[in-house]
């Protein structure tokens, strides 16, 4: 079943990931460093994140002069094999996740090391025209879908009614902006965990790997496992030499478990 839309409520079943930022290399500065230390070195990848991780690793041993054959792919493969994960912390991306529920972000923000977050505020953003994320196990069963839809609709209607009445209640106490904020922050208490949210995420490669392994596991909650799989596919396009060791293994519920031979790098 796809997304469903009504006049004031939209149902979403898949997350969307926007890659809003990635690093660039200042090649002149890298060349200046190499020249200052009497070495000449050039990697075979054009991906800035992969160049930075390799550079960081080579700085640890000053191994620029006589690199082993195989290029960046082999070098980063060895990094993952020996667990020298600290050099992966130098590769950073900026994402915007949408089409995810508040339930999911409650779990997502537990990933603190190597992550930064900025999330949509229900105190300031009107949820009168709202979106909700329906679990697949409910969406695929007509009876369960009906029960879920009716419950969410009731919550949505209650939110709109409360927001309207609260704004009227605060008429004599607050200015217009403060009145809206006060009404929304109280009315949001009836919104369910299924309410869609948007969250800006900044993370480094090592932290992303940890997220993929934790939330891509078969024991993980289904919605966040779907997000982990979507993120893995993005990262394998963004930086294949950093993420090409991961494989997706089908699970009975139609999602995929994420596995690798190099866990906890």
C-alpha positions as CSV (number, residue, x, y, z in Angstrom):
1,X,0.0,0.0,0.0
2,X,1.3,3.5,-0.8
3,X,0.9,6.8,0.9
4,X,-2.7,7.9,1.6
5,X,-3.9,11.5,1.7
6,X,-7.0,13.1,3.2
7,X,-7.9,16.8,3.6
8,X,-5.9,17.3,6.7
9,X,-4.0,14.0,7.3
10,X,-1.5,12.1,5.2
11,X,-0.3,8.5,5.9
12,X,3.4,7.7,5.1
13,X,5.0,4.3,5.0
14,X,8.5,5.0,3.8
15,X,11.3,7.3,5.0
16,X,13.1,9.8,2.8
17,X,16.7,10.7,3.1
18,X,18.2,13.9,1.7
19,X,22.0,14.3,1.6
20,X,22.4,18.0,2.2
21,X,26.1,18.2,2.9
22,X,29.4,16.3,2.3
23,X,33.0,17.3,2.6
24,X,35.4,18.7,0.1
25,X,39.2,18.3,-0.1
26,X,41.5,21.3,-0.1
27,X,44.0,19.7,-2.5
28,X,46.4,22.6,-2.3
29,X,46.7,22.3,1.4
30,X,47.2,18.5,1.2
31,X,49.9,19.0,-1.4
32,X,51.5,21.6,0.8
33,X,51.7,19.2,3.7
34,X,53.2,16.5,1.5
35,X,55.7,18.9,0.0
36,X,56.7,20.1,3.5
37,X,57.5,16.6,4.5
38,X,59.3,15.6,1.3
39,X,56.8,13.0,0.0
40,X,54.6,12.7,-3.1
41,X,51.4,10.8,-2.8
42,X,48.1,10.6,-4.6
43,X,45.1,8.3,-3.9
44,X,42.9,6.7,-6.5
45,X,39.5,7.8,-5.1
46,X,37.7,11.0,-5.9
47,X,35.4,10.7,-2.8
48,X,36.5,13.3,-0.3
49,X,35.4,11.2,2.7
50,X,37.5,8.3,1.5
51,X,40.5,10.6,0.8
52,X,40.3,12.1,4.3
53,X,40.1,8.8,6.0
54,X,43.1,7.4,4.1
55,X,45.0,10.6,4.8
56,X,44.3,10.4,8.5
57,X,45.3,6.8,8.6
58,X,48.6,7.4,6.7
59,X,49.4,10.4,9.0
60,X,49.4,7.9,12.0
61,X,52.4,6.0,10.4
62,X,53.6,8.6,7.8
63,X,53.1,5.9,5.2
64,X,52.8,8.2,2.2
65,X,56.1,7.4,0.6
66,X,55.6,3.7,-0.1
67,X,51.9,2.9,-0.1
68,X,51.0,-0.8,-0.6
69,X,49.3,-1.7,-3.9
70,X,45.5,-1.8,-4.1
71,X,44.6,1.8,-3.7
72,X,42.1,3.4,-1.4
73,X,39.7,0.4,-1.4
74,X,42.4,-2.0,-0.1
75,X,43.7,0.6,2.3
76,X,40.3,1.2,3.9
77,X,39.5,-2.5,3.8
78,X,42.6,-3.1,5.9
79,X,41.5,-0.3,8.3
80,X,38.2,-2.0,8.8
81,X,39.8,-5.4,9.2
82,X,42.2,-4.3,12.0
83,X,39.5,-2.1,13.6
84,X,41.3,1.2,13.3
85,X,38.0,2.9,13.4
86,X,39.1,6.3,14.7
87,X,40.2,7.4,11.3
88,X,36.7,7.0,10.0
89,X,35.5,9.7,12.4
90,X,37.0,12.3,10.0
91,X,34.4,11.7,7.3
92,X,31.2,13.6,7.9
93,X,27.8,14.0,6.2
94,X,24.7,16.1,6.7
95,X,21.3,14.5,6.2
96,X,17.7,15.4,6.5
97,X,15.4,12.5,7.4
98,X,11.7,12.9,6.7
99,X,8.8,10.5,6.7
100,X,9.8,9.1,10.0
101,X,7.8,8.9,13.2
102,X,8.4,10.4,16.6
103,X,8.7,6.9,17.8
104,X,11.7,6.4,15.5
105,X,13.4,9.6,16.5
106,X,13.1,8.7,20.2
107,X,15.4,5.8,19.3
108,X,17.5,7.6,16.8
109,X,18.6,10.4,19.2
110,X,20.0,7.8,21.6
111,X,22.9,7.6,19.2
112,X,25.0,10.5,20.7
113,X,28.6,9.8,19.9
114,X,29.4,11.2,16.5
115,X,25.9,12.5,15.8
116,X,24.3,15.9,15.9
117,X,20.5,16.6,15.7
118,X,18.1,19.4,15.0
119,X,14.4,18.3,15.0
120,X,11.1,19.9,14.0
121,X,9.5,21.6,16.9
122,X,5.8,20.8,17.6
123,X,5.7,23.9,19.8
124,X,6.2,26.2,16.8
125,X,5.0,24.1,13.9
126,X,1.3,23.7,13.4
127,X,0.2,20.0,13.1
128,X,-3.3,20.8,11.9
129,X,-2.2,19.4,8.5
130,X,-0.2,16.5,9.8
131,X,1.4,13.3,8.5
132,X,1.5,10.0,10.3
133,X,3.7,6.9,9.8
134,X,1.9,3.6,9.7
135,X,3.7,0.4,10.5
136,X,3.7,-2.1,7.6
137,X,2.4,-4.9,9.8
138,X,-0.7,-2.8,10.4
139,X,-1.0,-1.3,6.9
140,X,-1.0,-4.8,5.3
141,X,-4.0,-5.9,7.3
142,X,-7.3,-4.2,6.4
143,X,-8.8,-4.7,9.9
144,X,-5.8,-3.4,11.7
145,X,-5.4,-0.5,9.3
146,X,-9.0,0.5,10.0
147,X,-8.4,0.5,13.8
148,X,-5.2,2.4,13.4
149,X,-6.6,5.0,11.1
150,X,-9.6,5.7,13.3
151,X,-7.4,6.0,16.4
152,X,-5.0,8.4,14.6
153,X,-7.9,10.5,13.2
154,X,-9.4,10.9,16.7
155,X,-6.0,12.1,18.0
156,X,-5.7,14.5,15.1
157,X,-9.2,15.9,15.6
158,X,-8.5,16.3,19.3
159,X,-5.3,18.2,18.6
160,X,-7.1,20.7,16.3
161,X,-9.9,21.2,18.7
162,X,-7.6,21.7,21.7
163,X,-5.4,24.1,19.7
164,X,-8.4,26.2,18.7
165,X,-9.9,26.4,22.2
166,X,-6.5,27.0,23.9
167,X,-5.8,30.0,21.6
168,X,-9.1,31.4,22.5
169,X,-8.4,30.8,26.2
170,X,-5.1,32.7,26.1
171,X,-6.6,35.8,24.2
172,X,-6.3,38.2,27.1
173,X,-3.0,36.9,28.5
174,X,-0.5,36.7,25.5
175,X,0.3,38.2,22.2
176,X,-0.6,36.3,19.0
177,X,2.7,34.5,18.6
178,X,3.0,33.5,22.2
179,X,-0.7,32.4,22.2
180,X,-0.1,30.0,19.2
181,X,3.0,28.6,20.8
182,X,1.3,28.0,24.2
183,X,-1.7,26.4,22.5
184,X,0.4,24.1,20.4
185,X,2.7,23.0,23.1
186,X,-0.3,21.9,25.2
187,X,-2.4,20.4,22.4
188,X,0.5,18.3,21.1
189,X,0.2,16.1,24.2
190,X,-2.6,14.1,22.4
191,X,-0.6,13.5,19.3
192,X,0.6,9.8,18.9
193,X,4.1,8.5,18.5
194,X,3.1,7.8,14.8
195,X,3.2,11.6,14.1
196,X,5.7,12.3,11.3
197,X,8.7,14.4,12.0
198,X,11.7,15.9,10.2
199,X,15.2,15.7,11.7
200,X,18.5,17.2,10.5
201,X,21.3,14.8,11.2
202,X,25.1,15.3,11.1
203,X,27.2,12.1,11.5
204,X,30.6,10.7,10.9
205,X,31.4,7.5,9.1
206,X,32.2,5.5,12.2
207,X,29.0,6.6,14.0
208,X,27.0,5.8,10.9
209,X,28.5,2.3,10.8
210,X,27.5,1.8,14.5
211,X,24.0,2.9,13.7
212,X,23.8,0.6,10.7
213,X,24.9,-2.4,12.8
214,X,22.6,-1.6,15.8
215,X,19.5,-0.5,13.9
216,X,19.9,-2.8,10.9
217,X,19.9,-5.9,13.2
218,X,17.0,-8.3,13.0
219,X,16.1,-7.5,16.6
220,X,15.8,-3.8,15.8
221,X,12.4,-2.1,15.6
222,X,11.0,-2.4,12.0
223,X,10.7,1.3,11.1
224,X,14.2,2.2,12.2
225,X,15.6,-0.9,10.5
226,X,14.0,0.3,7.2
227,X,15.7,3.7,7.8
228,X,19.0,1.9,8.4
229,X,18.7,0.0,5.1
230,X,17.8,3.2,3.2
231,X,20.8,4.9,4.8
232,X,23.1,2.0,3.9
233,X,22.1,2.3,0.2
234,X,22.8,6.0,0.3
235,X,26.2,5.5,2.0
236,X,27.3,2.8,-0.4
237,X,26.7,5.3,-3.2
238,X,28.4,8.1,-1.3
239,X,31.5,6.3,-0.1
240,X,31.6,2.7,-1.3
241,X,35.1,2.0,0.0
242,X,33.9,2.9,3.5
243,X,30.6,0.9,3.4
244,X,31.0,-1.8,0.8
245,X,31.5,-4.5,3.4
246,X,27.9,-4.4,4.4
247,X,25.3,-6.9,3.0
248,X,21.5,-6.9,3.2
249,X,20.0,-10.2,4.2
250,X,16.2,-10.7,3.6
251,X,14.0,-11.2,6.6
252,X,10.5,-12.8,6.7
253,X,8.8,-9.5,7.2
254,X,10.1,-8.1,3.9
255,X,12.8,-5.9,5.5
256,X,16.5,-6.7,5.5
257,X,19.1,-7.4,8.2
258,X,22.4,-5.5,7.7
259,X,25.5,-7.7,8.3
260,X,29.2,-7.2,7.9
261,X,32.4,-9.2,8.7
262,X,33.9,-6.0,10.3
263,X,31.6,-5.1,13.2
264,X,32.4,-2.4,15.7
265,X,35.2,-0.8,13.6
